[in-house]
């Protein structure tokens, strides 16, 4: 069940954080129009490994 939504990485220094073990954490800003998809993600994926694919949407 693919879950797709529009989001952006905020223009703040802490949006992408690197851990001492080589892992990273990425923060996304998700508009209110994407709430249904975000709720699906919250219900379906806690604690699960996700495969992410990013596509830049021109002029969005």
N, C-alpha and C positions, 0 to 999 in steps of 0.2 A: 504494500500500500504506500505509494509515494506521497509525500507531503511536500508541497511547494509553496513558497511565499516570497514576497518582495521584502527586502531588508537592506540596511546599510550598516557599515561599520562607522561608529561615531568618530568625529575628528578630534579625539582626545588622546593624549599620550598613553593612557592606560587601557585603551581598547583591545590591544593585544599584549598579553602578559606571558612571559617565559618563566618556567619553573626551574629550579635547580637540578631536577632530574631529566631535563631536556624536553619536557612536555610543554604545552602552551594552552592558553585559555583565550578565546576570542569573544568579544562582546558585540552583539548586534542590536540595532534599533529597528523595531518592527512597528509599522504604522497600524493604527486601530482597524483599518480595513482588512488586515490580515489576521484578525483575532480568531476567526473560525479555524484556520489552519494551525495557528499557534496552539490553540486548545487541543487539537488532535495530537500535535507533537508532545504536549505535556502529558496527555493521557496514555499515549502509545509507547513512548520511548524512555521514560525515566530509568536510568541505570543500564541502558542498552548501548551497544556500540553503533554509531551511525556512520554512513558513508555520505560525505557532503560533496556537492558539486556546485561551483559558483559560476554564474554567467553575468557579465556586466550588461545592464540594460541601458542602451544609449538614450540620452535625452529624457530620462525618466524623472 
